[in-house]
């Protein structure tokens, strides 16, 4: 995927474990900057991580991402936090699988922890539209509310609610859902337990829909053991076995079949391909349950087959 060279012009501490990173593109400008979009930051040749945009300059030269340091994570956040001012990286994108739809329905934004980053941008856009909305930002304690200042800077007043577990107790998610106007939508991003709770509470919605973005990697979500299966390339008829310890993406690359890819963890959507036939064992964190039920496409980096063979539209 095409990348552009960018320089870290400013790193700002937002909380004990989260910092803001402001990058400036060296030549040209970023396009496709919109609420919900994320970029691919290439930290090393084999370490690429996706981070949601929370702010950007009107000329498209500056972007801001906030990153939580995960000491026991997979290395991406530690590499980000080790960057110093003037560091140069390659950035791909932006891409958006979490779009803020154009309509005039009331919207509730529910952010958990670092999942607040894309929702800050959404709140800014909704405010500019003059659209009815409210924001709930759920954190362990105020000390760790990394994006609280950014939300408050928008001047949301009574539309903004910060919930701190240590002082406010359990969040009343059911009552929030029940209080939503008819046909209202929810946009939510945060830890897996919070997302699952929001989706479960969504039964109380009167019309409307829940739009969400996961931060959990495929390895964080339970799946059945790997089984062997075959993939067939529709354009050539070539058939390749996929062993238990292999990925579809890896097999395609080994056999010279070109597929775009980014995170290799089922979170960015770069490697999605169409499926002609076969039943997919979806293991991504990006497709909605409705999209997964169609078995019409899959993320080649993590998903597998429930059937003996998948025919891919390649």
Residue pairs with C-beta under 8 A, 6 or more apart in sequence:
1 40
1 92
1 93
1 260
1 261
1 262
1 270
2 92
3 40
3 42
3 90
3 91
3 92
4 25
4 26
4 27
4 28
4 30
4 90
4 91
4 92
5 25
5 26
5 27
5 88
5 89
5 90
5 91
6 23
6 24
6 25
6 26
6 63
6 88
6 89
6 90
6 91
7 23
7 24
7 26
7 86
7 87
7 88
8 21
8 22
8 23
8 83
8 84
8 85
8 86
8 87
8 88
8 89
9 22
9 23
9 24
9 62
9 85
9 86
10 20
10 21
10 22
10 85
11 19
11 20
11 21
11 22
11 83
11 84
11 85
12 19
12 20
12 22
13 19
14 20
14 66
14 146
14 147
14 149
15 143
15 144
15 145
15 146
16 143
16 144
17 68
17 69
17 144
17 146
18 66
18 67
18 68
18 69
18 114
18 144
18 146
19 66
19 67
19 69
19 80
19 81
20 64
20 65
20 66
21 51
21 64
21 65
21 66
21 67
21 80
21 83
22 62
22 63
22 64
23 62
23 63
23 64
23 65
23 89
23 91
24 61
24 62
25 60
25 61
25 62
25 63
25 91
26 88
29 59
29 60
29 61
30 39
30 56
30 60
30 61
30 63
30 91
30 94
31 60
31 94
32 93
32 94
32 95
32 96
33 53
33 56
33 60
33 63
33 94
34 94
34 96
34 99
34 100
34 121
34 125
35 99
35 100
35 118
35 121
35 122
35 124
35 125
36 52
36 96
36 97
36 98
36 99
36 100
36 118
36 121
36 122
36 213
37 52
37 53
37 93
37 94
37 95
37 96
37 98
37 118
38 50
38 51
38 52
38 53
38 93
38 94
38 95
38 96
38 98
38 118
38 268
39 50
39 51
39 53
39 63
39 65
39 91
39 92
39 93
39 94
39 95
40 48
40 49
40 50
40 91
40 92
40 93
40 95
40 262
40 263
40 268
40 270
41 48
41 49
41 50
41 51
41 65
41 80
41 89
41 90
41 91
42 48
42 89
42 90
42 91
42 92
43 49
43 76
43 79
43 80
43 89
44 79
47 75
47 76
47 79
48 92
48 262
48 263
48 264
49 76
49 77
49 79
49 80
49 263
50 262
50 263
50 267
50 268
51 65
51 66
51 67
51 80
51 117
52 65
52 98
52 117
52 118
52 121
52 189
52 213
53 63
53 64
53 65
53 94
53 117
53 118
53 121
54 64
54 65
54 66
54 116
54 117
54 118
54 120
54 121
54 147
54 150
55 63
55 64
55 120
55 121
55 124
55 150
56 62
56 63
56 64
57 63
63 91
63 94
65 117
66 114
66 117
66 146
66 147
67 77
67 80
67 81
67 114
68 77
68 113
68 114
68 146
69 77
69 78
69 80
69 81
70 77
70 78
71 78
74 217
83 89
92 262
95 268
95 269
95 270
97 213
97 268
97 269
97 286
98 118
98 187
98 189
98 211
98 212
98 213
100 122
100 125
100 126
100 187
101 185
101 211
103 185
104 131
105 183
105 184
105 185
105 208
106 131
106 132
106 133
106 180
106 181
106 183
106 184
106 185
107 122
107 126
107 131
107 132
107 133
107 134
107 184
107 185
107 186
107 187
108 133
108 134
108 135
108 136
108 176
108 180
108 184
108 185
108 186
108 187
109 119
109 122
109 123
109 133
109 134
109 135
109 136
109 186
109 187
109 188
110 119
110 136
110 138
110 173
110 176
110 186
110 187
110 188
110 190
110 194
110 198
111 119
111 135
111 136
111 137
111 138
111 147
111 188
111 189
111 190
112 138
112 139
112 188
112 189
112 190
112 191
112 194
112 195
113 138
113 139
113 140
113 144
113 146
113 190
113 191
114 146
114 190
114 215
115 188
115 189
115 190
115 191
115 194
115 213
115 215
116 137
116 146
116 147
116 150
116 151
116 189
116 190
117 147
117 189
118 189
118 213
119 135
119 137
119 187
119 189
120 147
120 150
120 151
120 154
122 187
123 133
123 135
123 151
123 154
123 156
123 160
124 154
126 133
127 133
127 154
127 155
127 156
132 181
133 159
134 159
134 160
134 161
135 151
135 156
135 159
135 160
135 161
136 161
136 163
136 171
136 176
137 145
137 147
137 148
137 151
137 160
137 161
137 162
137 163
138 163
138 165
138 171
138 190
138 194
139 145
139 148
139 162
139 163
139 164
139 165
140 164
140 165
140 166
141 164
141 165
141 166
141 167
142 148
142 162
142 164
142 167
145 162
145 164
148 162
151 160
151 162
152 160
154 160
163 171
165 171
173 197
173 198
173 201
174 201
174 204
176 201
177 186
177 201
177 202
177 204
177 205
178 204
180 186
180 205
180 206
180 208
182 206
182 207
182 208
183 206
183 207
183 208
184 205
184 206
184 207
184 208
185 208
185 209
185 210
185 211
186 198
186 202
186 205
186 208
186 209
186 210
186 211
187 211
187 212
188 194
188 195
188 198
188 210
188 211
188 212
188 213
189 195
189 212
189 213
189 214
189 215
190 215
191 215
191 216
192 214
192 215
192 216
192 220
192 221
195 212
195 214
198 210
198 212
199 210
199 212
202 210
213 286
214 267
214 285
214 286
215 267
215 285
216 285
217 265
217 266
217 267
217 285
218 265
218 266
218 267
218 283
218 284
218 285
218 302
219 265
221 283
221 285
223 281
223 283
224 281
225 244
226 244
226 245
226 304
227 244
227 304
227 305
228 241
228 242
228 243
228 244
229 241
229 242
229 304
229 305
229 307
229 308
229 309
229 310
230 239
230 240
230 241
230 242
230 305
230 308
230 309
230 310
231 239
231 240
231 242
231 248
231 251
231 252
231 305
231 309
231 310
231 311
231 312
232 238
232 239
232 240
232 309
232 310
232 311
232 312
233 239
233 240
233 257
233 312
233 314
234 276
234 311
234 312
234 313
234 314
235 314
238 255
239 309
240 251
240 252
240 255
241 251
242 248
242 251
242 304
242 305
247 300
247 301
247 302
248 298
248 300
248 301
248 303
248 304
248 310
248 312
249 259
249 261
249 264
249 271
249 300
249 301
252 258
252 259
252 300
252 314
253 259
257 314
259 271
259 273
259 300
259 314
260 270
260 271
261 270
261 271
261 300
261 301
262 268
262 269
262 270
262 271
263 270
263 301
264 271
264 301
264 302
265 285
265 301
265 302
266 283
266 284
266 285
266 286
266 299
266 301
266 302
266 303
267 284
267 285
267 286
268 286
269 284
269 286
269 299
271 299
271 300
271 301
272 287
272 297
272 298
272 299
272 300
273 297
273 298
273 300
273 312
273 313
273 314
274 296
274 297
274 312
274 313
275 295
275 296
275 297
275 298
275 310
275 311
275 312
275 313
276 311
276 312
276 313
277 310
277 311
278 295
278 305
278 307
278 309
278 310
278 311
279 295
279 305
279 306
279 307
280 292
280 295
280 298
280 303
280 304
280 305
280 306
280 310
281 303
281 304
281 305
281 306
282 292
282 298
282 299
282 303
283 299
283 302
283 303
283 304
284 298
284 299
284 302
284 303
286 299
287 297
287 299
291 297
298 310
